Structure formats: structure tokens, C-alpha cells
Amino acid sequence: MHAFDVLGDPVRRRILELLAAEGEHTSGEIVAVVGREFGITQSAVSQHLKVLRESGFTSVRVEGTRRVYAVDARPLAEVDAWLDRFRTFWEPRLDALATEIARGKRKRSR
């Protein structure tokens, strides 16, 4: 599955956001958060975890009866490489914005 197909689903994006922001989570913890937010079943969340695992976006390790998930950033390199050709469109604008913010801070501090 192509990286954008994986990331195109809001549930899978939310799972990755959760893991990136808070680190490793058990499948039960992920089900509790994502199931509540999206109103989906444990089985549905498990299917999304399977897609993330099989596409390489997450790693999983077994601890007794629990599965512990973590982000694997390698597939995100494919996304980053694709986005790289578009950075020229927004980087100059972001640089200009940073300049204007700095000017505004200098004016306020005077």
C-alpha cells in the first residue's frame, strides 16, 4: 500500500499522531482513545493497526498478552521525499513570515 493511501485515512493518521506525541501504546490504549474519538469498534481499530503494521508505519512488540505499538518513521521518508518538490512553494513565504514576526517583536520591545 502506498504511503498516501495509508495516511489518507483519518483513523490511521490519528493513531500515528497518538504514537508520535505520546510514545508507545498498547493496542488496548489505542482502542480506548481512537474508539472513543471516532466511535468505532475494537475490531475496526485493530484493522487500522494491522494496515499500519503491514505498511511499516508502526512496529509492534509482544509483552506477555499485550501488543505494544510504536511509530516507525521510515515510510515517512517517502512522504517527505514527495513533499520536497513542493517546498519551494511555501518556504519563501514562511521565511517572509518569520521576518515580519521578528520585525513586530522588535517594534513591541521598543
C-alpha positions, 0 to 999 in steps of 0.5 A: 500500500502506498504511503498516501493511501495509508495516511489518507485515512483519518483513523490511521493518521490519528493513531500515528499522531497518538504514537508520535506525541505520546510514545508507545501504546498498547493496542488496548490504549489505542482502542480506548482513545481512537474508539472513543474519538471516532466511535468505532469498534475494537475490531475496526481499530485493530484493522487500522493497526494491522494496515499500519503494521503491514505498511511499516508505519508502526512496529509492534512488540509482544509483552506477555498478552499485550501488543505494544505499538510504536511509530516507525518513521521510515515510510515517512521518508517517502512522504517527505521525499514527495513533499520536497518538490513542493517546498519551494512553494511555501518556504519563501513565504514562511521565511517572509513570515518569520521576518515580519514576526521578528520585525513586530517583536522588535517594534513591541520591545521598543 
